[in-house]
Amino acid sequence: MKVSIVGGSGYVGGELLRLLLAHPEVEIRQVTSESRAGKPVTSVHPNLRRRTDLKFCRLADLEPCDALFIALPHGEVAPRIETFFALAPRVIDLSADFRLRDAAAYPVWYGYTHPHPELLGRFAYGIPELHRAEIKEASWVAGAGCLATATILALAPLFKEDLVEPRVIVEGKFGSSAGGSHPSPASHHPERSQVVRSYAPTGHRHTAEIAQELAFHGPVEVHLSATSVELVRGILTTCHVFLKEDLSTKDIWQVYRRAYGGEPFIRLVSERHGVYKYPEPKILAGTNYCDIGFERDPHSRRLVVMAAIDNLVKGAAGQAVQCFNILAGYPETCALDFPGLHP
């Protein structure tokens, strides 16, 4: 299948390139960058040296293809979505422009009026573990946000079975590559982007996605705080919910096994001892896995659920490729089987 990438010079675009170059059923035709047009993609993504001879092109030079991956900033996709539809029958958008179903939410969370509210309900929301059937039948997929992905996967089984009160408190810790920071063109080096640390004690945009996707039985009150830490890749979400009934630890494990027992990219972390008895984002770098664990508060009905992902893979490019595999009819794990590194 012939695919192209719109917005290939950023971190997510680089991950899309890395993954799709290893995909046995894919030929990457074009990769766009307005500021880098004509230059080799390896000038920005040096890890791909000797893996590709592709050069960046301008958006105006895109030719029709079978599938289009879009990794542009929020707000830049929706105004030109008709152009993208004309280029490919399958579109996977990694921006936030089609994640929310309610057009009224965009001025609140993203500061603009959505130009195509009639299309919002036609994009499948790109978390396969929740929307696999819709993605399989879809032509267009809206990639989920990274903090939203970790939080939703951590909590969906509990809310789906209506086992917790309809409110959640989430503390998300993320690396520099998830914080919106980016090195200058002259110094494209992820570690150097950690100079600026980012905080969102309240009002994080992914709150809207979390509330949308956890509303299995009605509205959910979501309180999300996010803090950057000394890490380049990775997200760890710590979620506090309150059980409606006094369930045991064994009961809760059964809930998660029912939900995720057959999922190829969900790993339940249940070790009782050791350094890795809780989810740890460092061991997930480069992988499409989401590790989930929890601890039951013995003094109350509070349940603390933790989830870890690589924000650039399961939180962005990897999940997009997973969705692509589903809608294209390929094995879901194709090009996504890297197990991570340790130590």
Secondary structure, 3 states (H helix, E strand, C coil): CEEEEECCCCHHHHHHHHHHHCCCCCEEEEEECCCCCCCEHHHCCHHHCCCCCCEEECHHHCCCCCEEEECCCCCCCHHHHHHHHHHCCEEEECCCCCCCCCCCHHHHHCCCCCCCHHHHHHCEEECHHHHHHHHHHCCEEEECCHHHHHHHHHHHHHHHCCCECCEEEEEEEECHHHCCCCCCHHHCCHHHHHHCCCEECCCCCHHHHHHHHCCCCCCCEEEEEEEECCCCCCEEEEEEEEECCCCCHHHHHHHHHHHHCCCCCEEECCCCCCCCCCCCHHHHCCCCCEEEEEEECCCCCEEEEEEEECCCHHHHHHHHHHHHHHHHCCCCCCCCCCCCCCC
